């Protein structure tokens, strides 16, 4: 079965599912990034600790003239005075990826001792999460959704193979 088409399976609509499900999602310094993926259902994210950047590809809103999708990016964290978000919603059909930022303002790669202890969030999916409603974005699909320049900049956040397991 082509796993990239699972999210669109018509028979999945007939299955009994939970009204909602919640998981904890923890990005650590040892695994500092979550690959682009999408769910069919709406996901409500709640920050518990840490800081990170989310990048959303609005794959359901391809521009008619060139077929490319809008990109949204924002910081999640506890500094709401700086515009950081404590809670956010990603509607179904959109690809999302996230990566760690330092717990303080600055750059993780410098000599300034900035570090991250991880990003802990909860994700509540409504209706509840099912594996057949989920897939990962490959570099090949990303190249179809974005301009060449955008795809080059973001490809490190996409799965390298066609394996969506």
PyMOL commands that set and color helices and strands:
alter all, ss='L'
color gray80, all
select helices_A, chain A and resi 3-8+10-14+59-61+80-82+131-133+139-145+148-157
alter helices_A, ss='H'
color red, helices_A
select strands_A, chain A and resi 20-27+33-39+42-49+52-57+71-76+87-90+95-100+119-126+134-136
alter strands_A, ss='S'
color yellow, strands_A
deselect
rebuild
show_as cartoon
